[in-house]
Every structure is written in structure tokens, then in C-alpha cells.
Amino acid sequence: MSKFALVTGATSGIGQAFAERLAADGYDLVITGRRQDRLAEFADSHPEVTVRTVAADLSTEAGIDQVAEICATEPLTMLVNNAGIAHYMPLAELPAAQARELVNVKVLAPTMLTRAAVGGMQARGAGTIINVAGMIAFSGPAPHAQMPRRVVYAGTLAYLVTMSQTLSAELQGTGVTVQVVCPGVVATEFHQRQGIDLSAVPRMTAADVVTASLRGLELGETVCAPGVQDASLLQMIFQADLAAFGGQSPELAKRYRAG
């Protein structure tokens, strides 16, 4: 089977690094993003593989449907849901349009593209789905003083973690693999677009994130955290999640009873 991948948000950062690595590994590509000029530049610089460019805005239903149609009809061996946007501000100050844009790009688009692609992958008995989230997915318990809350952004990334874990279990034995990759701060244009200067902060390269993701697939990791040295920390989170899930009862917990 020929190697054929679709990468969203491929015009810069982690998405571009995925596209670069996959092209070097011999994948034919469909790359999507908002900037046609950057998509065309990438295609022109990679004549060794077939690169199809699709200018699409995944914050819109039309853009999602356009790319989902490709996922549903093309024999993809890999889907990389990388497209992202961040609006860092308190929820009460977040404009409704930006909240909607963020949820569309990081929740609705990955959901609909994965849904479109997974049936064909199952039928072919092979495929890989990679969702790009971030370590902020695990930041919910952080106290107010520790960091800005980024409520909607953090929530969308947490969704991607749980979605990926649940889908991975659902697809066990089908030949289709699911991974969510959760980098920390990465040296890309991502924060710069929000007017945040992180030039003095140590940051991982996008290429290292891709290296971790692809190696994580070989290791059988559903949740890949490129900057977490001690993988047992992640296992402790997952075990605690399952312990809480398994510890529920139909009886009201004593702490909620009067008296």
C-alpha cells in the first residue's frame, strides 16, 4: 500500500514539520492551511513526492466539509489533525467569534475529519490518526497564580486527549492506530500571532515534536508527551482517571449527605 497522508495546518510550525518528515519518508501528501502561497511553496520544494494543496479554513463549516470529503474518499494511510489557533484571554473577555473559531478548529474539525477518515482506514485494515494537542490539556488543576487560564483553549486540548484515548480503545484490533501528541512550548509562529513574546523562553523545536510522535507510534503510545522525561507520570494520571471512574456508585457519597 502506498503511503498517503493528509496534514492540516501545514503552512508553518508542527504541521509543516510533519509534512517535511513525511515527504522525506516517501509519503504522498495532501496539505491544508489558510495560506495558498505557503502551500504552493511547500509543494514546489518537494517534487520527489506528490503534493496536493488545499486552501481551507477549518474554522468554518465549509472548510471542514471540504477537507472531510477528501478524508472520506481518498485512501489515506495517515491523518494529522494539527491545525490550531490560540486565543489567550479570560473567558468573559473572549469574543464570541473567537471562542467559536477555537472550538471549530480544535474540536469540531478534528472530530469530523477523523470521523470521515476512520471508516476507510478500518475497511483497509490499516491507518494512523495523529491529533496534535498540548500539555495545557493537563493544566486544569493549576491554581490561579500559576498561569493564565486559557479556558477554552485548554478545554479543547483536553477533549483531544480523551477523544484519542477512547477512539484508540474503540479501534483496537482493526489495524488503525490513534495517537495524541502533547508538546509543551514549541518554537513556532503560534504564540507570536497572539502577540506573545517567548523568545527568551526555552522551547522545543517542531522537528523534535514530530520525532517524538513518530517514535511514540513505534512504542505503542496513545498519549505522546515529547517533553516529559518520566513516562510514569502520565501513567499515574491515567490510573487515577480510571480509579475515579471505577470508584463511582449509585449511592450518594457521604460527604454530600446532610449532617
Buried (B, 14 or more C-beta within 10 A) or exposed (E): EEBBBBBBBBBBBBBBBBBBBBBEEEBBBBBBBBEEEBBEEBBEEBEEBBBBBBBBBBBBEEBBEBBBEBBBEBBBBBBBBBBBBBBBBEEEEBEEEBBBBBBBBBBBBBBBBBEBBBEBBBEBEBBBBBBBBBBBBBBEEEEEEEEBBBBBBBBBBBBBBEBBBEBBEEBEEBEBBBBBBBBBBBBBEBBEEEEEEBEEEEBBBBBBBBBBBBEBBEEEBBBBBBBBEEBEEBEEEEEEEEEEEEEEEEEEEEEEEEE
